[in-house]
Amino acid sequence: MNSTLLKFAKPLLGLFVLAIALAACSTPKEKIVLKDIRDVVVDANTDPRLKANAIFYNPNKEQGKLKGIHVDIFINGKKAGVVNQDLKVKIPSRAEFTVPLEVELAIKELGFMNTLMGVLGGKTFQVKYEGNLRVTYHGVPIRIPVNHTDEVKIRF
């Protein structure tokens, strides 16, 4: 009975070790980095929206796919909006790539008059991006944290 069990255990153990090795090889060694937010445009209609381009850098030699972004945006410590986008963007190896963002702003949370006076006065705002990216490498899903802060000065 022991020899029969041993016959089946060796191949199963081999498959288990192979599966772990393949999973370890398919994950990136370094994290994708949010480098910059460019081309910021605020569409100030009844539902104010912020449109921008996020510049990311993939330091890994593996290509991947960006499947989604879930990032909360804070302005001067107050939650101003959420980026929640499903995507199908190819991530090039060892290169920058651009992802268009669209955010519905919560002006009520920030205080409309304070925000308006700050914008007209050329005030500097601290903008913090906090959340995660959903990425796949060789079909293996991975969540990559985003934690980036910018100082933004807006003038008309």
C-alpha positions in Angstrom: 0.0 0.0 0.0 2.9 2.4 0.7 4.4 1.8 -2.7 1.1 2.6 -4.5 0.8 5.9 -2.6 4.4 6.7 -3.3 3.8 6.1 -7.1 1.2 8.8 -7.2 2.8 11.2 -4.7 6.0 11.7 -6.7 4.4 13.0 -9.9 2.0 15.2 -7.9 4.9 16.7 -6.0 6.7 17.3 -9.3 3.7 19.1 -10.8 3.3 21.2 -7.6 7.0 22.3 -7.7 6.7 23.1 -11.5 3.5 25.2 -10.9 5.3 27.2 -8.2 8.3 27.8 -10.4 6.2 28.9 -13.4 4.2 31.3 -11.2 7.5 32.8 -9.7 8.9 33.3 -13.2 5.9 35.1 -14.5 5.6 37.8 -11.9 7.6 41.0 -12.3 10.6 41.6 -10.2 10.1 45.4 -9.8 6.9 47.4 -9.5 5.5 49.6 -12.2 6.0 53.3 -11.2 3.6 56.2 -11.7 6.1 58.9 -12.9 3.9 61.9 -13.8 0.4 63.2 -14.5 0.4 65.4 -17.6 -2.1 67.3 -19.8 -4.5 68.0 -16.9 -7.7 69.6 -18.1 -10.7 70.4 -15.9 -14.1 70.4 -17.7 -16.1 72.6 -15.4 -19.7 71.9 -16.4 -22.5 70.6 -14.2 -20.5 67.4 -13.6 -17.0 68.6 -13.3 -14.4 66.2 -14.7 -10.7 66.1 -14.7 -9.0 64.6 -17.7 -5.3 63.8 -17.7 -2.6 61.4 -19.0 -0.8 59.2 -16.4 2.7 58.3 -17.4 3.9 55.0 -16.0 7.2 53.2 -16.3 7.7 49.4 -16.4 11.3 48.6 -15.3 10.8 44.8 -16.0 12.0 42.9 -19.1 8.5 41.2 -19.2 5.6 42.8 -21.1 2.2 42.8 -19.5 -1.3 44.1 -19.7 -3.0 46.8 -17.6 -6.5 45.6 -16.9 -7.7 48.3 -14.6 -7.1 51.3 -12.4 -8.7 52.0 -9.1 -7.2 55.2 -7.6 -8.6 57.7 -5.1 -7.7 61.3 -5.6 -7.2 63.6 -2.7 -6.8 67.4 -2.9 -5.3 69.0 0.2 -6.2 65.9 2.2 -9.9 65.7 1.1 -11.2 63.1 -1.3 -12.0 64.8 -4.6 -12.6 61.9 -6.9 -12.0 58.3 -7.9 -10.5 56.8 -11.0 -12.2 53.4 -11.6 -11.4 52.3 -15.2 -11.3 48.9 -16.8 -8.7 48.9 -19.5 -6.8 46.7 -22.0 -3.5 48.5 -22.3 -0.3 46.7 -23.4 2.6 47.4 -21.0 5.9 47.5 -22.9 9.0 46.1 -21.3 11.5 48.6 -19.8 9.6 51.6 -21.2 7.2 54.4 -20.3 3.5 54.1 -21.3 0.6 56.5 -21.2 -2.9 55.9 -19.8 -5.7 58.4 -20.3 -7.6 59.1 -17.1 -11.0 60.6 -16.5 -12.2 61.5 -13.1 -15.5 62.9 -11.9 -14.7 65.5 -9.3 -16.6 65.9 -6.0 -16.6 69.7 -5.7 -19.1 69.5 -2.8 -16.5 67.6 -0.7 -13.9 70.2 -1.4 -16.1 73.2 -0.8 -17.0 75.0 -4.0 -16.2 78.6 -2.9 -12.8 77.6 -1.4 -11.9 75.7 -4.5 -13.0 78.5 -6.8 -11.1 81.2 -4.8 -8.0 79.0 -4.7 -8.0 78.5 -8.4 -8.6 82.1 -9.2 -5.9 83.1 -6.7 -3.3 80.8 -8.2 -3.2 78.6 -5.1 -1.0 75.5 -4.9 -2.9 72.3 -4.3 -1.5 69.1 -3.0 -2.8 66.2 -5.1 -2.4 62.7 -3.8 -3.1 59.5 -5.9 -3.7 56.4 -3.8 -4.9 53.0 -4.9 -3.8 50.2 -7.2 -3.4 48.9 -10.7 -4.7 45.5 -11.9 -2.0 44.0 -14.2 -1.4 40.6 -15.7 1.9 39.1 -16.6 1.7 35.8 -18.6 -2.0 35.6 -17.5 -1.2 35.9 -13.8 -3.2 38.7 -12.2 -1.2 41.1 -9.9 -2.3 44.2 -8.0 0.3 47.0 -7.9 -0.1 49.8 -5.3 -0.1 53.4 -6.3 0.9 56.1 -3.9 2.0 59.4 -5.6 1.8 63.0 -4.5 2.1 66.2 -6.6 2.0 69.9 -5.9 -0.2 71.5 -8.6 -0.6 75.3 -9.1 -3.6 76.3 -11.2 -4.0 79.7 -12.8 -6.4 81.1 -15.4 
